[in-house]
């Protein structure tokens, strides 16, 4: 009997354990399924260290786009940036191919980011983030990948997402009208900036504390470059600022303390890389694009990401949050 068409399979952790042992010449203690998200993630344990295995979805990224992530991370590692990087197998390959039920899926074994995320960052940790992010941008602003990655533009962060998730707002016309209006205003505002002096390159586009770990010695490792793409590097400063906004929004920080903490980060970033005041002024408007882009991603990948939270309540709450961001930071 032929198999019924499959949209999304979960690869067996037991089978992957044997595969990784053979492909990498490792003696594994365990291979455990961790989570299903943008990609499927497994934790690999050997006697003296850990690894992270990520299995990608074709619906999210093509083979060429995955190769672009590998290429970028190799350049960052070789340039001395502190990132989790792809591990080579016995054949000197960094990309694995699996004949899954829905078709070919690709996987990468990554080095493990030691430590844990820190949500309430000390000044020293803020300085470390600033220093290490500047180091990453010094590399990503000077390279051109041979493989494609998405681009972050007005079209991809505002215009296209609004069109894609319009059906989800069928019964929420007021919320959709607000997003369309604010997106139009933001697009005009961004167009008014002279971006010729803005830094441009490959941005990670998700520099939230959940995507970097501090170990016990204070060392920092960035990971999760799933959304890395070409754009204004101020997008990375913006995505880190999102963390402080959310902490204020949820009552964990005051506005004054959030501003002070972000200023500590920016001051140290500037020790390693210049950033124009105009780039900082663009952060509020880039941030609206950030929220709308990810709302589009959550809608478009509902089936495969299993994001059951996406519904009318989530949409209303997210629009309320976007309103709070725009009211607090944007000037039109």
C-alpha positions in Angstrom: 0.0 0.0 0.0 1.3 3.4 -1.0 1.9 5.9 1.9 -0.7 8.7 2.1 1.0 12.1 1.3 2.7 13.6 4.4 3.2 17.3 5.1 5.4 17.1 8.2 7.1 14.1 9.7 9.1 13.9 13.0 12.3 12.0 12.5 13.0 9.3 15.1 15.5 10.3 17.8 16.5 6.6 18.1 17.3 6.4 14.4 19.0 9.7 14.4 21.3 8.5 17.2 22.6 5.7 15.0 22.9 8.0 12.0 24.9 10.6 13.9 27.2 8.0 15.4 28.0 6.6 11.9 28.2 10.0 10.1 30.4 11.8 12.7 32.2 9.0 14.3 30.8 9.8 17.7 29.8 7.6 20.6 26.5 9.1 21.7 25.1 8.8 25.2 21.7 10.1 24.0 19.8 11.8 21.2 16.7 13.5 22.5 13.9 15.4 20.7 13.8 18.9 22.2 11.2 20.9 20.3 9.3 21.5 17.1 9.5 25.1 16.0 11.0 26.8 12.9 13.0 23.6 12.6 13.0 20.4 14.6 15.7 20.4 17.3 17.4 17.5 19.1 20.0 17.6 21.9 22.9 15.2 21.3 25.1 14.1 24.2 28.5 12.5 24.2 30.8 11.8 27.1 32.4 15.2 27.3 30.1 17.6 25.4 26.8 18.3 23.8 25.6 19.2 20.3 22.4 20.5 18.8 20.9 18.8 15.7 18.5 20.9 13.7 16.3 19.3 11.0 14.9 21.9 8.6 11.6 22.1 6.7 11.6 22.7 3.0 8.5 25.0 3.5 10.7 27.3 5.5 13.9 27.3 3.6 15.3 25.7 0.4 18.5 23.8 0.2 20.3 26.8 -1.2 19.0 29.0 1.7 20.2 26.5 4.3 23.6 26.5 2.5 23.6 30.2 3.0 23.2 29.8 6.7 26.1 27.3 6.8 28.3 29.7 4.7 27.5 32.7 7.0 28.2 30.8 10.2 31.5 29.4 8.8 32.6 33.0 8.0 31.6 34.2 11.5 33.4 31.4 13.2 36.6 31.9 11.0 36.4 35.6 11.8 36.5 35.0 15.5 32.8 35.7 16.3 31.3 33.8 19.2 28.6 31.7 17.5 27.4 28.1 17.5 28.7 26.7 14.3 28.1 23.7 12.0 30.2 20.5 12.7 31.8 18.6 9.8 31.1 14.9 9.5 33.7 12.2 8.6 33.2 13.1 4.9 34.0 16.7 5.7 30.3 17.6 5.0 28.2 20.0 7.2 24.8 19.3 5.7 23.0 16.0 6.2 20.2 14.7 3.9 17.3 12.6 5.2 14.7 10.8 3.0 11.7 11.7 5.2 8.0 10.8 4.6 7.2 14.1 3.0 10.4 14.2 0.9 14.0 15.3 1.5 14.8 17.1 4.7 18.2 18.5 5.6 19.9 18.7 8.9 22.9 20.3 10.6 24.8 19.3 13.7 25.8 22.4 15.6 28.3 23.1 18.4 26.6 23.6 21.7 26.2 27.1 23.2 27.3 26.5 26.8 25.4 28.3 29.5 21.8 29.6 29.5 19.8 32.6 28.4 19.8 35.6 30.7 16.6 37.7 30.6 17.7 40.3 33.3 21.1 41.4 31.9 23.7 43.0 34.1 25.7 46.0 32.8 28.7 43.7 32.2 26.5 41.3 30.2 25.1 44.2 28.2 28.6 45.3 27.4 29.5 41.8 26.3 26.5 41.7 23.9 27.5 45.1 22.5 31.1 44.1 21.9 30.2 40.7 20.4 27.4 42.0 18.2 29.8 44.7 16.8 32.3 41.9 16.0 29.6 40.0 14.1 28.6 43.1 12.1 32.2 43.9 11.2 32.2 40.5 9.5 28.7 40.4 8.0 29.0 44.0 6.6 32.0 42.9 4.5 31.0 39.6 3.0 28.8 38.5 0.1 27.4 35.0 0.4 27.4 32.6 -2.6 24.0 31.3 -1.5 20.8 33.3 -1.2 19.2 34.6 2.0 16.0 36.6 2.4 16.2 40.4 2.3 14.7 42.7 4.8 13.0 45.6 3.0 9.8 47.7 3.2 8.3 45.1 0.8 9.3 42.0 2.8 8.6 43.3 6.3 5.5 45.5 5.7 3.8 45.2 2.3 4.1 41.4 1.7 3.1 40.2 5.2 0.1 42.5 5.3 -1.2 40.9 2.1 -0.4 37.3 3.2 -2.2 37.5 6.6 -5.2 39.5 5.4 -7.5 36.4 5.5 -6.8 36.0 9.2 -8.3 39.4 9.9 -11.6 38.7 8.1 -13.5 39.2 11.4 -11.1 41.8 12.7 -11.4 44.7 10.2 -10.5 47.4 12.7 -7.2 45.7 13.6 -6.3 45.1 10.0 -7.1 48.7 9.1 -4.8 49.9 11.9 -1.9 47.7 10.7 -2.3 48.9 7.1 -2.4 52.5 8.2 0.7 52.2 10.5 2.6 50.3 7.8 1.9 53.0 5.3 3.1 55.7 7.7 6.2 53.6 8.6 7.0 53.0 4.9 6.9 56.7 4.2 9.1 57.5 7.3 11.7 54.9 6.4 11.8 56.3 2.9 12.6 59.7 4.3 15.8 58.6 6.0 19.0 59.0 4.1 20.2 55.4 4.4 23.4 55.9 2.3 25.4 56.1 5.5 23.6 53.3 7.3 25.4 50.0 7.8 24.2 47.2 5.5 25.0 43.5 5.4 23.7 40.3 6.8 21.6 40.8 10.0 20.5 38.0 12.3 17.1 39.7 12.7 16.3 37.9 16.0 18.9 39.1 18.6 16.7 38.4 21.6 18.2 36.9 24.8 16.6 33.6 24.0 19.1 33.3 21.2 22.3 33.7 23.1 23.8 32.0 26.2 26.1 33.2 28.9 28.3 30.5 30.6 29.5 30.6 34.2 32.6 32.6 33.2 30.6 35.3 31.4 31.4 34.1 27.9 28.7 34.7 25.3 27.6 32.5 22.4 25.1 33.5 19.8 23.0 30.9 18.0 19.8 30.5 15.9 20.5 32.3 12.7 17.4 30.9 11.1 16.2 34.3 10.0 19.6 35.8 9.0 19.3 37.9 5.8 20.5 41.0 4.0 19.3 44.3 5.3 20.2 47.4 7.4 22.3 46.2 10.4 20.2 48.6 12.6 17.7 45.8 12.4 19.8 43.8 14.8 20.0 46.7 17.2 16.3 47.0 16.9 15.6 43.3 17.6 17.7 43.6 20.8 15.8 46.7 21.8 12.6 44.7 21.5 13.6 42.8 24.6 13.7 46.0 26.6 10.3 47.1 25.2 8.7 43.8 26.2 10.2 44.0 29.7 8.7 47.5 30.1 5.4 46.4 28.5 5.1 43.5 31.0 6.1 45.7 34.0 9.5 44.1 34.5 11.4 47.4 33.8 10.7 51.1 33.9 11.2 53.2 30.8 14.1 55.0 32.3 15.9 51.8 33.2 15.3 50.2 29.8 16.7 53.3 28.1 19.7 53.3 30.4 20.4 49.6 29.7 20.1 50.0 26.0 22.5 53.0 26.2 25.1 50.8 27.9 24.8 48.3 25.1 25.0 50.9 22.4 28.0 52.6 24.0 30.0 49.4 24.0 28.8 48.5 20.5 30.2 51.8 19.3 33.6 51.0 20.8 33.8 48.2 18.2 31.8 49.6 15.3 30.3 53.1 14.5 26.6 53.6 14.3 25.1 56.9 13.2 22.5 58.6 15.3 20.1 58.4 12.3 20.3 54.6 12.5 19.2 54.7 16.1 16.3 57.0 15.1 15.2 54.5 12.6 14.8 51.7 15.2 11.2 52.5 16.1 10.1 52.2 12.5 12.2 49.1 11.7 10.5 47.7 14.8 7.0 48.0 13.3 8.4 46.0 10.4 9.8 43.4 12.8 6.4 42.8 14.5 4.5 42.7 11.2 7.0 40.4 9.6 6.8 37.8 12.4 3.0 38.1 12.4 3.2 37.1 8.7 5.6 34.3 9.4 3.3 32.9 12.2 0.3 33.0 9.8 2.1 31.5 6.8 3.6 28.6 8.8 0.6 27.8 10.9 0.3 24.2 9.6 3.9 23.2 9.9 5.0 25.2 13.0 2.1 23.9 15.1 1.6 27.4 16.5 -1.9 26.8 17.9 -1.7 30.1 19.8 -2.4 31.9 16.5 -6.0 32.9 16.6 -8.3 36.0 17.2 -7.1 36.5 20.8 -3.4 36.3 19.8 -4.0 38.7 16.9 -5.8 41.2 19.0 -3.1 41.1 21.7 -0.4 41.4 19.1 -2.0 44.5 17.5 -2.4 46.0 20.9 1.3 45.5 21.5 2.2 47.0 18.1 0.0 50.0 19.0 1.9 50.4 22.3 5.2 50.3 20.4 4.2 52.8 17.8 2.6 55.2 20.4 5.7 55.1 22.6 8.4 55.4 20.0 7.2 56.5 16.6 6.7 60.1 15.4 4.8 60.8 12.3 
